[in-house]
């Protein structure tokens, strides 16, 4: 049994034990052997991992774009007082700097939206995972059998 499977079982078992110890009526939770339920949980876990990687990549892009935009803004503020307004080439150079700053700001806004979208997709995958897996005990043999031939839909 792999570590992830043990973690699923331990987490679900801890929840069931917690309910029993809290005085919840009824018997201990049954072990789920449904192939469909196991597949849904495993696929939901896979989607969380995929979306987590996508979100991490988007965050890296976001951090770089934010850093670039901040650096361009600082450069504009540092250069502004030094611009010789009597020198046409200095004015043109500063205008070009302003254009680069504006482009960096636009890029940051676009990357920021992509990052927000990635976070939303990740949060959705986590919700699906919780719905499919939380509070359930899965049969370890069934998990291994389903995992061996797991085919998941792309969300």
N, CA, C and O of each residue as an XYZ file, in Angstrom:
620
protein
N       0.863     -1.167      0.000
C       0.000      0.000      0.000
C       0.909      1.230      0.000
O       1.847      1.305      0.794
N       0.641      2.184     -0.876
C       1.488      3.369     -0.978
C       1.147      4.371      0.121
O       0.118      4.257      0.788
N       2.021      5.344      0.295
C       1.854      6.350      1.353
C       0.581      7.155      1.161
O      -0.103      7.469      2.136
N       0.254      7.491     -0.068
C      -0.957      8.296     -0.335
C      -2.211      7.509      0.060
O      -3.139      8.064      0.648
N      -2.229      6.222     -0.264
C      -3.373      5.388      0.090
C      -3.516      5.308      1.601
O      -4.614      5.444      2.139
N      -2.383      5.082      2.288
C      -2.418      5.048      3.757
C      -2.927      6.363      4.312
O      -3.702      6.377      5.268
N      -2.495      7.475      3.715
C      -2.932      8.788      4.199
C      -4.436      8.952      4.035
O      -5.101      9.500      4.915
N      -4.975      8.482      2.916
C      -6.422      8.571      2.685
C      -7.160      7.760      3.741
O      -8.126      8.224      4.346
N      -6.689      6.555      3.944
C      -7.352      5.679      4.896
C      -7.232      6.222      6.314
O      -8.204      6.218      7.069
N      -6.043      6.689      6.674
C      -5.829      7.221      8.024
C      -6.686      8.452      8.249
O      -7.298      8.594      9.307
N      -6.738      9.344      7.267
C      -7.549     10.558      7.409
C      -9.019     10.209      7.571
O      -9.699     10.740      8.448
N      -9.497      9.327      6.734
C     -10.900      8.930      6.825
C     -11.169      8.196      8.133
O     -12.206      8.408      8.761
N     -10.246      7.340      8.545
C     -10.419      6.610      9.801
C     -10.413      7.563     10.981
O     -11.199      7.396     11.913
N      -9.545      8.552     10.958
C      -9.496      9.530     12.050
C     -10.821     10.269     12.163
O     -11.298     10.530     13.267
N     -11.414     10.607     11.027
C     -12.712     11.274     11.042
C     -13.787     10.371     11.616
O     -14.625     10.825     12.394
N     -13.775      9.105     11.244
C     -14.774      8.167     11.764
C     -14.579      7.953     13.254
O     -15.552      7.928     14.007
N     -13.329      7.797     13.692
C     -13.049      7.630     15.113
C     -13.475      8.875     15.876
O     -14.011      8.777     16.980
N     -13.239     10.044     15.293
C     -13.638     11.292     15.941
C     -15.138     11.349     16.146
O     -15.600     11.813     17.189
N     -15.909     10.886     15.170
C     -17.361     10.878     15.321
C     -17.788      9.900     16.408
O     -18.673     10.201     17.208
N     -17.166      8.748     16.432
C     -17.514      7.762     17.446
C     -17.156      8.281     18.834
O     -17.948      8.154     19.768
N     -15.970      8.864     18.974
C     -15.528      9.362     20.270
C     -16.342     10.573     20.709
O     -16.461     10.836     21.906
N     -16.896     11.306     19.764
C     -17.704     12.476     20.114
C     -19.111     12.065     20.521
O     -19.937     12.920     20.838
N     -19.389     10.784     20.517
C     -20.696     10.309     20.950
C     -21.718     10.294     19.836
O     -22.918     10.230     20.100
N     -21.265     10.352     18.592
C     -22.206     10.323     17.478
C     -22.914      8.982     17.454
O     -22.280      7.943     17.642
N     -24.200      8.990     17.230
C     -24.932      7.723     17.202
C     -24.576      6.919     15.962
O     -24.037      7.459     14.995
N     -24.869      5.671     15.992
C     -24.650      4.820     14.828
C     -23.385      4.010     14.958
O     -22.685      4.072     15.969
N     -23.107      3.259     13.936
C     -21.930      2.393     13.958
C     -20.788      3.024     13.184
O     -20.952      4.054     12.531
N     -19.637      2.392     13.268
C     -18.468      2.894     12.545
C     -18.757      2.904     11.054
O     -19.579      2.133     10.559
N     -18.086      3.768     10.366
C     -18.308      3.947      8.934
C     -17.916      2.694      8.161
O     -16.919      2.046      8.477
N     -18.707      2.358      7.146
C     -18.411      1.219      6.299
C     -17.289      1.562      5.328
O     -17.105      2.719      4.950
N     -16.552      0.547      4.937
C     -15.486      0.717      3.956
C     -16.114      0.714      2.571
O     -16.892     -0.180      2.238
N     -15.775      1.712      1.767
C     -16.312      1.826      0.414
C     -15.518      0.926     -0.519
O     -14.291      1.001     -0.586
N     -16.233      0.081     -1.231
C     -15.581     -0.802     -2.209
C     -16.036     -0.490     -3.629
O     -15.572     -1.127     -4.575
N     -16.924      0.465     -3.794
C     -17.443      0.812     -5.114
C     -16.310      1.274     -6.032
O     -15.566      2.200     -5.709
N     -16.200      0.617     -7.168
C     -15.174      0.988     -8.143
C     -15.365      2.438     -8.578
O     -14.394      3.186     -8.692
N     -16.599      2.834     -8.818
C     -16.880      4.203     -9.254
C     -16.473      5.220     -8.188
O     -15.882      6.250     -8.511
N     -16.782      4.942     -6.931
C     -16.429      5.869     -5.844
C     -14.915      5.985     -5.709
O     -14.386      7.084     -5.537
N     -14.229      4.867     -5.786
C     -12.761      4.883     -5.695
C     -12.177      5.647     -6.878
O     -11.268      6.460     -6.710
N     -12.702      5.385     -8.080
C     -12.223      6.081     -9.275
C     -12.447      7.589     -9.154
O     -11.559      8.379     -9.473
N     -13.633      7.983     -8.695
C     -13.918      9.413     -8.548
C     -12.956     10.063     -7.566
O     -12.470     11.167     -7.812
N     -12.682      9.398     -6.473
C     -11.751      9.954     -5.483
C     -10.334     10.047     -6.047
O      -9.682     11.084     -5.927
N      -9.863      8.971     -6.656
C      -8.507      8.987     -7.219
C      -8.369     10.031     -8.324
O      -7.351     10.717     -8.415
N      -9.391     10.144     -9.156
C      -9.353     11.143    -10.228
C      -9.398     12.557     -9.654
O      -8.724     13.459    -10.150
N     -10.188     12.737     -8.619
C     -10.247     14.050     -7.974
C      -8.891     14.401     -7.367
O      -8.454     15.548     -7.458
N      -8.228     13.436     -6.756
C      -6.895     13.682     -6.199
C      -5.902     14.024     -7.308
O      -5.074     14.922     -7.156
N      -5.991     13.314     -8.403
C      -5.101     13.585     -9.537
C      -5.322     15.004    -10.053
O      -4.364     15.714    -10.360
N      -6.584     15.412    -10.147
C      -6.894     16.754    -10.644
C      -6.363     17.825     -9.690
O      -5.897     18.872    -10.138
N      -6.429     17.574     -8.395
C      -5.856     18.523     -7.429
C      -4.360     18.670     -7.680
O      -3.834     19.783     -7.669
N      -3.683     17.568     -7.901
C      -2.238     17.623     -8.165
C      -1.943     18.383     -9.457
O      -1.029     19.208     -9.493
N      -2.703     18.115    -10.508
C      -2.503     18.800    -11.791
C      -2.743     20.304    -11.631
O      -1.928     21.126    -12.049
N      -3.870     20.640    -11.020
C      -4.199     22.060    -10.856
C      -3.231     22.742     -9.888
O      -2.947     23.931    -10.032
N      -2.731     22.007     -8.918
C      -1.727     22.569     -8.011
C      -0.449     22.943     -8.745
O       0.142     23.992     -8.487
N      -0.023     22.073     -9.665
C       1.177     22.386    -10.470
C       0.917     23.590    -11.369
O       1.772     24.466    -11.504
N      -0.264     23.633    -11.984
C      -0.618     24.771    -12.844
C      -0.647     26.071    -12.035
O      -0.172     27.111    -12.491
N      -1.208     25.995    -10.839
C      -1.277     27.181    -10.000
C       0.132     27.633     -9.598
O       0.410     28.831     -9.559
N       1.005     26.695     -9.304
C       2.385     27.046     -8.946
C       3.104     27.725    -10.111
O       3.826     28.703     -9.919
N       2.901     27.198    -11.318
C       3.510     27.830    -12.499
C       2.961     29.244    -12.688
O       3.710     30.186    -12.949
N       1.647     29.374    -12.552
C       1.018     30.685    -12.721
C       1.510     31.658    -11.652
O       1.695     32.844    -11.928
N       1.718     31.167    -10.452
C       2.236     32.034     -9.386
C       3.644     32.513     -9.714
O       3.977     33.676     -9.484
N       4.470     31.620    -10.250
C       5.818     32.021    -10.659
C       5.776     33.099    -11.730
O       6.519     34.079    -11.666
N       4.903     32.914    -12.716
C       4.740     33.928    -13.765
C       4.258     35.241    -13.157
O       4.727     36.318    -13.528
N       3.322     35.140    -12.223
C       2.766     36.327    -11.560
C       3.856     37.071    -10.777
O       3.945     38.297    -10.838
N       4.673     36.326    -10.050
C       5.742     36.957     -9.270
C       6.748     37.664    -10.180
O       7.197     38.769     -9.877
N       7.101     37.019    -11.301
C       8.037     37.644    -12.243
C       7.435     38.900    -12.860
O       8.105     39.928    -12.959
N       6.163     38.819    -13.277
C       5.506     39.974    -13.895
C       5.365     41.114    -12.891
O       5.560     42.278    -13.244
N       5.034     40.795    -11.662
C       4.911     41.823    -10.620
C       6.268     42.475    -10.362
O       6.364     43.695    -10.228
N       7.300     41.663    -10.294
C       8.646     42.179    -10.072
C       9.078     43.091    -11.223
O       9.656     44.155    -11.003
N       8.789     42.660    -12.447
C       9.134     43.474    -13.625
C       8.382     44.800    -13.611
O       8.968     45.853    -13.861
N       7.092     44.750    -13.320
C       6.281     45.975    -13.294
C       6.762     46.909    -12.178
O       6.851     48.121    -12.377
N       7.065     46.356    -11.027
C       7.568     47.176     -9.920
C       8.917     47.810    -10.269
O       9.160     48.981     -9.975
N       9.784     47.024    -10.894
C      11.104     47.544    -11.272
C      10.969     48.677    -12.286
O      11.670     49.685    -12.197
N      10.068     48.506    -13.244
C       9.869     49.561    -14.242
C       9.305     50.826    -13.589
O       9.703     51.936    -13.942
N       8.399     50.666    -12.657
C       7.836     51.832    -11.958
C       8.916     52.552    -11.149
O       8.973     53.781    -11.135
N       9.763     51.784    -10.484
C      10.871     52.406     -9.724
C      11.822     53.146    -10.656
O      12.281     54.247    -10.352
N      12.109     52.519    -11.801
C      13.016     53.150    -12.755
C      12.434     54.467    -13.260
O      13.158     55.453    -13.394
N      11.140     54.489    -13.539
C      10.489     55.729    -13.985
C      10.616     56.800    -12.907
O      10.967     57.943    -13.198
N      10.328     56.424    -11.659
C      10.381     57.406    -10.571
C      11.804     57.901    -10.311
O      11.993     59.056     -9.930
N      12.796     57.049    -10.510
C      14.188     57.465    -10.343
C      14.635     58.370    -11.488
O      15.390     59.321    -11.284
N      14.169     58.069    -12.672
C      14.606     58.803    -13.860
C      13.869     60.131    -14.029
O      14.439     61.081    -14.566
N      12.638     60.214    -13.592
C      11.794     61.397    -13.801
C      12.507     62.709    -13.419
O      12.530     63.635    -14.230
N      13.088     62.817    -12.212
C      13.703     64.107    -11.858
C      14.973     64.432    -12.672
O      15.416     65.580    -12.695
N      15.547     63.434    -13.328
C      16.785     63.651    -14.083
C      16.557     64.026    -15.541
O      17.504     64.351    -16.257
N      15.314     63.983    -15.978
C      15.030     64.252    -17.393
C      15.250     65.739    -17.672
O      14.695     66.614    -17.008
N      16.071     65.980    -18.670
C      16.318     67.359    -19.113
C      15.204     67.716    -20.097
O      15.185     67.241    -21.232
N      14.292     68.548    -19.647
C      13.128     68.892    -20.476
C      13.490     69.789    -21.654
O      12.657     70.045    -22.523
N      14.721     70.263    -21.682
C      15.177     71.062    -22.821
C      15.834     70.202    -23.898
O      16.179     70.698    -24.971
N      16.004     68.932    -23.615
C      16.682     68.015    -24.543
C      15.647     67.045    -25.126
O      15.097     66.191    -24.431
N      15.411     67.213    -26.418
C      14.396     66.405    -27.110
C      14.696     64.905    -26.992
O      13.770     64.119    -26.789
N      15.943     64.495    -27.111
C      16.293     63.066    -27.037
C      16.070     62.526    -25.619
O      15.703     61.362    -25.462
N      16.284     63.342    -24.596
C      16.026     62.909    -23.219
C      14.529     62.711    -22.999
O      14.107     61.777    -22.318
N      13.739     63.599    -23.582
C      12.278     63.480    -23.461
C      11.806     62.216    -24.185
O      10.959     61.483    -23.674
N      12.351     61.970    -25.362
C      11.972     60.775    -26.115
C      12.392     59.501    -25.381
O      11.652     58.517    -25.362
N      13.575     59.523    -24.780
C      14.049     58.355    -24.027
C      13.133     58.097    -22.818
O      12.807     56.951    -22.509
N      12.728     59.176    -22.145
C      11.837     59.014    -21.001
C      10.458     58.528    -21.462
O       9.833     57.713    -20.784
N       9.990     59.015    -22.588
C       8.709     58.543    -23.137
C       8.775     57.053    -23.463
O       7.812     56.320    -23.237
N       9.905     56.611    -23.992
C      10.082     55.185    -24.285
C      10.077     54.376    -22.984
O       9.516     53.282    -22.926
N      10.705     54.924    -21.947
C      10.705     54.266    -20.640
C       9.271     54.161    -20.099
O       8.880     53.126    -19.560
N       8.499     55.234    -20.247
C       7.099     55.210    -19.815
C       6.307     54.152    -20.586
O       5.463     53.463    -20.013
N       6.578     54.028    -21.866
C       5.887     53.022    -22.691
C       6.236     51.611    -22.219
O       5.366     50.742    -22.164
N       7.522     51.380    -21.875
C       7.925     50.066    -21.360
C       7.268     49.789    -20.005
O       6.848     48.664    -19.736
N       7.182     50.809    -19.159
C       6.518     50.646    -17.867
C       5.049     50.292    -18.063
O       4.527     49.397    -17.398
N       4.387     50.993    -18.973
C       2.970     50.730    -19.243
C       2.771     49.321    -19.798
O       1.803     48.644    -19.451
N       3.687     48.884    -20.656
C       3.604     47.525    -21.202
C       3.793     46.492    -20.095
O       3.106     45.471    -20.070
N       4.719     46.756    -19.188
C       4.937     45.838    -18.058
C       3.697     45.796    -17.163
O       3.338     44.734    -16.655
N       3.049     46.929    -16.968
C       1.835     46.979    -16.147
C       0.698     46.203    -16.822
O      -0.055     45.499    -16.150
N       0.573     46.330    -18.143
C      -0.459     45.571    -18.877
C      -0.184     44.075    -18.779
O      -1.088     43.273    -18.546
N       1.071     43.725    -18.961
C       1.445     42.314    -18.867
C       1.135     41.769    -17.474
O       0.623     40.657    -17.335
N       1.443     42.550    -16.453
C       1.159     42.128    -15.086
C      -0.342     41.895    -14.887
O      -0.738     40.906    -14.270
N      -1.167     42.788    -15.399
C      -2.618     42.622    -15.253
C      -3.093     41.342    -15.940
O      -3.944     40.628    -15.410
N      -2.544     41.055    -17.115
C      -2.915     39.832    -17.835
C      -2.471     38.584    -17.069
O      -3.235     37.631    -16.923
N      -1.238     38.601    -16.587
C      -0.707     37.465    -15.834
C      -1.468     37.318    -14.515
O      -1.726     36.201    -14.067
N      -1.822     38.435    -13.902
C      -2.581     38.404    -12.662
C      -3.926     37.707    -12.884
O      -4.364     36.930    -12.036
N      -4.581     37.977    -14.009
C      -5.857     37.324    -14.309
C      -5.664     35.833    -14.529
O      -6.474     35.030    -14.067
N      -4.596     35.452    -15.233
C      -4.328     34.027    -15.450
C      -4.066     33.325    -14.119
O      -4.505     32.194    -13.913
N      -3.351     33.999    -13.216
C      -3.087     33.420    -11.896
C      -4.396     33.264    -11.117
O      -4.625     32.228    -10.494
N      -5.241     34.272    -11.149
C      -6.539     34.195    -10.455
C      -7.374     33.039    -11.022
O      -8.038     32.326    -10.271
N      -7.340     32.859    -12.329
C      -8.072     31.758    -12.959
C      -7.508     30.405    -12.503
O      -8.264     29.471    -12.235
N      -6.181     30.310    -12.418
C      -5.544     29.064    -11.969
C      -5.917     28.768    -10.517
O      -6.168     27.614    -10.169
N      -5.955     29.784     -9.678
C      -6.353     29.598     -8.279
C      -7.799     29.111     -8.214
O      -8.120     28.213     -7.435
N      -8.667     29.699     -9.026
C     -10.072     29.284     -9.041
C     -10.210     27.829     -9.492
O     -10.999     27.075     -8.923
N      -9.442     27.432    -10.518
C      -9.495     26.036    -10.973
C      -8.995     25.088     -9.881
O      -9.572     24.023     -9.663
N      -7.925     25.481     -9.203
C      -7.389     24.667     -8.107
C      -8.424     24.533     -6.989
O      -8.663     23.431     -6.495
N      -9.034     25.640     -6.592
C     -10.041     25.596     -5.536
C     -11.219     24.709     -5.933
O     -11.764     23.986     -5.099
N     -11.609     24.764     -7.200
C     -12.671     23.893     -7.686
C     -12.281     22.425     -7.611
O     -13.094     21.576     -7.246
N     -11.031     22.129     -7.960
C     -10.548     20.744     -7.884
C     -10.523     20.260     -6.431
O     -10.857     19.109     -6.150
N     -10.130     21.137     -5.523
C     -10.118     20.767     -4.104
C     -11.544     20.488     -3.625
O     -11.770     19.538     -2.876
N     -12.495     21.299     -4.047
C     -13.896     21.064     -3.675
C     -14.382     19.715     -4.206
O     -15.060     18.972     -3.496
N     -14.037     19.404     -5.451
C     -14.428     18.109     -6.022
C     -13.765     16.970     -5.256
O     -14.389     15.940     -4.999
N     -12.505     17.157     -4.895
C     -11.795     16.140     -4.132
C     -12.465     15.927     -2.777
O     -12.674     14.792     -2.352
N     -12.796     17.014     -2.113
C     -13.453     16.886     -0.814
C     -14.789     16.165     -0.943
O     -15.130     15.329     -0.107
N     -15.537     16.485     -1.980
C     -16.835     15.844     -2.180
C     -16.681     14.349     -2.467
O     -17.501     13.543     -2.027
N     -15.640     13.983     -3.198
C     -15.452     12.589     -3.596
C     -14.762     11.745     -2.528
O     -14.968     10.533     -2.471
N     -13.947     12.372     -1.686
C     -13.077     11.584     -0.810
C     -13.290     11.787      0.690
O     -13.103     10.853      1.469
N     -13.670     12.970      1.095
C     -13.699     13.286      2.521
C     -14.706     12.448      3.282
O     -15.829     12.215      2.834
N     -14.264     12.002      4.450
C     -15.143     11.264      5.341
C     -15.464      9.852      4.887
O     -16.414      9.242      5.378
N     -14.686      9.330      3.961
C     -14.950      7.990      3.450
C     -13.754      7.092      3.672
O     -12.607      7.530      3.572
N     -14.024      5.844      3.972
C     -12.983      4.820      4.044
C     -13.039      4.014      2.752
O     -14.107      3.580      2.321
N     -11.888      3.825      2.152
C     -11.832      3.064      0.909
C     -11.054      1.777      1.144
O     -10.077      1.747      1.892
N     -11.501      0.740      0.502
C     -10.832     -0.553      0.593
C      -9.480     -0.457     -0.113
O      -9.425     -0.116     -1.294
N      -8.389     -0.755      0.599
C      -7.049     -0.623     -0.002
C      -6.855     -1.498     -1.242
O      -6.191     -1.083     -2.191
N      -7.425     -2.696     -1.241
C      -7.283     -3.570     -2.408
C      -8.026     -2.987     -3.608
O      -7.552     -3.072     -4.741
N      -9.184     -2.399     -3.354
C      -9.956     -1.780     -4.430
C      -9.206     -0.556     -4.973
O      -9.202     -0.315     -6.180
N      -8.584      0.204     -4.094
C      -7.791      1.363     -4.521
C      -6.680      0.911     -5.457
O      -6.477      1.491     -6.523
N      -5.957     -0.139     -5.044
C      -4.851     -0.638     -5.868
C      -5.360     -1.140     -7.223
O      -4.729     -0.896     -8.252
N      -6.482     -1.828     -7.223
C      -7.022     -2.359     -8.471
C      -7.465     -1.234     -9.405
O      -7.189     -1.278    -10.604
N      -8.142     -0.238     -8.866
C      -8.615      0.871     -9.696
C      -7.429      1.704    -10.188
O      -7.390      2.107    -11.350
N      -6.470      1.960     -9.305
C      -5.306      2.766     -9.676
C      -4.523      2.128    -10.824
O      -3.968      2.835    -11.665
N      -4.478      0.808    -10.861
C      -3.710      0.106    -11.895
C      -4.204      0.432    -13.300
O      -3.417      0.435    -14.246
N      -5.492      0.704    -13.446
C      -6.068      0.995    -14.765
C      -6.840      2.304    -14.751
O      -7.841      2.442    -15.454
N      -6.397      3.239    -13.978
C      -7.145      4.484    -13.786
C      -7.159      5.321    -15.061
O      -6.119      5.612    -15.652
N      -8.350      5.692    -15.457
C      -8.557      6.603    -16.592
C      -9.482      7.711    -16.082
O     -10.625      7.460    -15.703
N      -8.971      8.921    -16.082
C      -9.731     10.040    -15.529
C     -10.153     11.004    -16.654
O      -9.402     11.258    -17.596
N     -11.370     11.523    -16.519
C     -11.772     12.571    -17.468
C     -10.995     13.851    -17.167
O     -10.617     14.089    -16.020
N     -10.761     14.653    -18.157
C     -10.101     15.964    -17.953
C     -11.191     16.956    -17.665
O     -12.123     17.105    -18.454
N     -11.091     17.635    -16.552
C     -12.129     18.586    -16.126
C     -12.028     19.895    -16.844
O     -12.828     20.797    -16.597
